[in-house]
Amino acid sequence: DDSTFVTNFNQNSNTLTEFTATSTALPETASVGAGPYGVVVDPYDLVALVTNATSNNMTILDISTPSTPTVLNTVSGPEQPTSAVYDPVAGLFIVASEDTNSVFFVNPTTYQATSARVGINPAAIAYNELTSTLISANTSSATITVFDVQTQRVSANLGVPGSTLVGAAIQKERNLGVIVDQGHNRLLLVPLPK
């Protein structure tokens, strides 16, 4: 099935690689910014966003044809963008910016980006479109920010003293935050407000 493909960023060569999952052909690449750190895909419009932590921007690519991924635009705004998720309800990419203590909402059609403040040094984000809940694992402040994307407001800031929060996910049906605390070698399970 040619519609099943894999997209991967290559941090050392500043490229995005894309290939069909069933193909034996060599993968195709597209150049992106310096220090690509994360990638997220809009599965409906087949557009990818790559966070470029070193060049402090994001590359948006058309990946509808795996043999020729095409750069559509480079969007500035976040400083040291890292983690990214896709909101299928609003049709926006959401990107964590470690150096601005913010998340950016990026429109893949207009290439406009707006921001909202979260905790200090958001290293990872996760999103549940069923409840409009975004969480950010904030490394420097040792907090978990719960953000309502629909109202654009912080719902809660949960302190986890002495922790090093580096990863986040949400179990969508239960709206359960799953956060990695690297400092204590543990996984935190946090029920989130609906």
Residue, then its C-alpha position, 0 to 999 in steps of 0.5 A: d500500500d503506497s499510502t503507508f509511509v514513514t517520516n523521520f528527521n535526521q539531526n546530524s544531516n539536517t534532513l527529513t527522510e520519507f519512505t513507503a513502509t512496504s518499499t525496498a527503494l532508498p528513502e527520499t530526503a528533504s533539507v530542513g533547518a539546523g538541528p532538527y529535533g522533532v517531527v509531527v504529521d497532519p495525517y489528513d493533509l499529509v503535511a509534516l512539521v519539523t522542529n529545528a532547535t538550532s536554527n530556532n524555526m520550523t520547517i513545514l513540508d508537503i509529504s503527499t508524495p513520498s518520493t518527493p517531499t517538498v518544503l512549503n515554508t519555514v516558520s520563525g517564532p519559537e526559540q529552541p522548538t522541540s516537541a510538537v503535536y497535531d490538533p486534528v480539530a483545529g487543524l493546527f500544529i502545536v510546538a513547545s518552545e523551551d527558551t520562550n516558556s511557551v507553546f506555539f500554534v502553527n497554521p500549516t496553510t497560512y504559516q502564521a504562529t501564535s503563542a501562549r505561555v506555559g511552564i519554564n522550559p517545556a521539554a515535551i508536550a502531549y495533546n488530547e483533542l477529545t478534551s482539548t487538553l494539552i500538557s507540557a512537561n517543564t524541565s526547569s520549573a519541575t512542573i506539569t502545565v495543564f492547558d485548555v487549547q479551546t479557551q487558551r488558558v492554563s487550567a493547572n500547574l502541578g509541581v513535582p519538586g526535584s524531578t526532571l520531566v522530559g517526556a509526556a503522553i496522554q491516554k486519551e479515553r481516560n484523559l490520563g497524563v503520562i509523564v517521564d521523570q528522568g531524575h527519579n527513573r519513574l513514570l508519573l500517571v496524572p489524572l487530568p481535568k476534563 
